[in-house]
Amino acid sequence: MAAALPAASRARTAAAAVLLLSCCGAALAGGVQDQAEQFFRSGHTNNWAVLVCTSRFWFNYRHVANTLSVYRSVKRLGIPDSHIVLMLADDMACNPRNPKPATVFSHKNMELNVYGDDVEVDYRSYEVTVENFLRVLTGRIPPSTPRSKRLLSDDRSNILIYMTGHGGNGFLKFQDSEEITNVELADAFEQMWQKRRYNELLFIIDTCQGASMYERFYSPNIMALASSQVGEDSLSHQPDLGIGVHLMDRYTFYVLEFLEEIHPASQTNMNDLFQVCPKSLCVSTPGHRTDLFQRDPQNVLITDFFGSVRKVEITTETIALDRDPAGFESKFPEDELATEPLKYAEQLPVAQIIHQKPKQKDWHPPGGFILGLWALIIMVFFKTYGIKHMKHIF
Amino acid sequence: MAAPLVLVVLAAVTVRAALFRSSLAAFIAERVEVVSPLNAWKRVVEGLALLDLGVSPYSGAIFHETPLIIYLFHFLIEYAELVFMVTDVLTAVALYLAIQDFNKVVFKKQKLLIELDKYAPDVAELVQTPMEMHYIPLKVALFYLLNPFSVMSCVAKSTCAINNSVIAFFILATIKGSAFLSAVFLALATYQSLYPLTLFAPALLYLLQRQFIPIKLKSKSFWLYTMQYASLYLCSLVVIICLSFFLLNSWDFIPSVYGFILSVPDLTPNIGLFWYFFAEMFEHFSLFFVCVFQINVFFYTIPLAIKLKEHPVFFMFVQIAIISIFKSYPTVGDVALYMAFLPVWSHLYRFLRNIFILSCVLIFCSFLFPVLWHLWIYAGSANSNFYYAITLTFNIGQILLISDYFYAFLRREYYLTHGLHLTRHDGTEAMLVLK
């Protein structure tokens, strides 16, 4: 029995060791669990950006410079060209009035050329229309549209939409020939929501009375920033005397200075972005709207929208994912009962087409009218010329 | 004078027939300067087609002409080109006869005033002689028939030609002195486009003058005649409107015709002043400004009546010009009508101050209209501001032309009674100014 005793004690120590290990494992797993929860803090897996400059002509240089600066920042923070839809009139760099051809500067003294060598404009010149913009957003695009012109977002995409140009109370002017209203924009976003084309949306607008454009939004998960309130104008930053036009707008200029300090790993959140460009610097009062957004802006990182930060962490531990009832409940409304699909033939009123009504008879003026009219004419004739002339006529 | 008139008529008919057969007819028929939503031929055809399909032509905002036009064209639609040529000829002949009679009246009045020593001694060169007045009626007919504006209006088959002819017959009836016919034709003209209502005042003044009734507010005969004429006019208008009810058995035509003229819902560009303002105006202001713009047409009648009560035919000319400038949907056909009267005042030439610049402005603007339209709509390199600038310039040219003639007329009248060489109190030469 000398062998049996050490076996029992070995088994006991082994059991104790396993218990200890499992406790340690559980403790460790608890720490990784926290990390795992942090990992899934935001619900998005990919980032898109739609950057729109709605003006054309040389004197609107600053709008193009605005958009290109945002484009540069967004690319620097990781969003690739394939995920950026850039809509510009693109008539600045090669404009005959540009003293430095093939450049678009955003700082005076021509410090920073935002045009560069690797700008990919998706919608240029006359393609920047309200219709194309709404089609890009809602995805209702003809099948022949190339991939680079589509917004191929899904329900896990965070989309940044930046618009700049000339606007007013409730509308934004596109290329001096048409407008988009805030109601249209709100409806487009609702279409995107119902088609599950976004997870969260950040809408930034730098125009006069920009706050009016986000007043009408009613879809969830939208955060909006504007450069000025209703009744205020957004002002431009500084002119460059060499080029002869204003190079940037104030709000975007200060937003860009803010973004220059952001790098892909920074933890700066949206509340800092709301503080950018106070009234003393911007003259207009920037506004923001977060009531439709479900997360607290404190917890929303700048890089959630402006960058495409890949969430990759290498770990050798196993992580058990709990179904968190608070965070994972379905955000989308229940589908209604699917109705029976109509067959093609039933959509055309064939029976009506075959048995067309017979052609109407031609219209004739009523007899009473003709009689009355000619009686009047004859009365006038005789009143003027007198009955006595009848003898001469007949 | 019949032979030259016939020659002129033949020439005009040839020009119009030639243009009808050419390919320009379709192009001219769609020009917005020549046709407006009120008088486009396309809309008349559409209205008649709707009627054939059993639908009221006034449903939908396509057809804005009166039921009498429906009746007229229901039978004459295949001969539309002939109808419009005949209409133009009738207008010219009516104007010819009217101005012939008017010249006689002017000459008689002038003789009377000379005999009564109402004229200053040194105005012999200002007095009109029969020799120079002999060719004026022919020139009037010529000006109307061969005016490019009226040729284009005829080729486009715009019902403005019919309106012009009714107004011409009204002028003929007034100058001949027949109150009844003048009231009937004025009622017809008002029935078709609302604005000839303002011609009631000059016609009344002329008829009062002809009946030698003094225009004093206290005189009973003045009020009696005015009431007679007004009641003739209103009765004929009411009778015509009631008759139109019986054509389609509905009152639909009233909002479609008069509501359309007054409330200006269609903002297609034309040579008038309304479209641009209302295209860019916010809705809560538009009612106020529609009222302001419409009052502008009717507003000048009373002041002009007070100033020009001795000269009702000149008043009529100025009033027609004001209607064609300030109406809600003017076309070049309306402009052609008042331009036809310019030869009647050719004796004012020496007093006109800006005639060269104004004629240049009007001619250049007429050429620039299609150019800027093309640039705006087809080339896309201009926008509506460019076209509106030309509209504004054209209307300014017209307004200045009318005020220039007004000034010249008043100046001549002043010289006739006060002599050609005016001196101030200290003996230096004085100059008349229009304040």
Boltz contact constraints between the chains, C-beta under 6 A:
constraints:
  - contact:
      token1: [A, 360]
      token2: [B, 53]
      max_distance: 6.0
  - contact:
      token1: [A, 360]
      token2: [B, 54]
      max_distance: 6.0
  - contact:
      token1: [A, 362]
      token2: [B, 52]
      max_distance: 6.0
  - contact:
      token1: [A, 363]
      token2: [B, 51]
      max_distance: 6.0
  - contact:
      token1: [A, 363]
      token2: [B, 52]
      max_distance: 6.0
  - contact:
      token1: [A, 365]
      token2: [B, 71]
      max_distance: 6.0
  - contact:
      token1: [A, 365]
      token2: [B, 247]
      max_distance: 6.0
  - contact:
      token1: [A, 368]
      token2: [B, 246]
      max_distance: 6.0
  - contact:
      token1: [A, 369]
      token2: [B, 246]
      max_distance: 6.0
  - contact:
      token1: [A, 369]
      token2: [B, 247]
      max_distance: 6.0
  - contact:
      token1: [A, 372]
      token2: [B, 243]
      max_distance: 6.0
  - contact:
      token1: [A, 380]
      token2: [B, 184]
      max_distance: 6.0
  - contact:
      token1: [A, 383]
      token2: [B, 180]
      max_distance: 6.0
  - contact:
      token1: [A, 384]
      token2: [B, 181]
      max_distance: 6.0
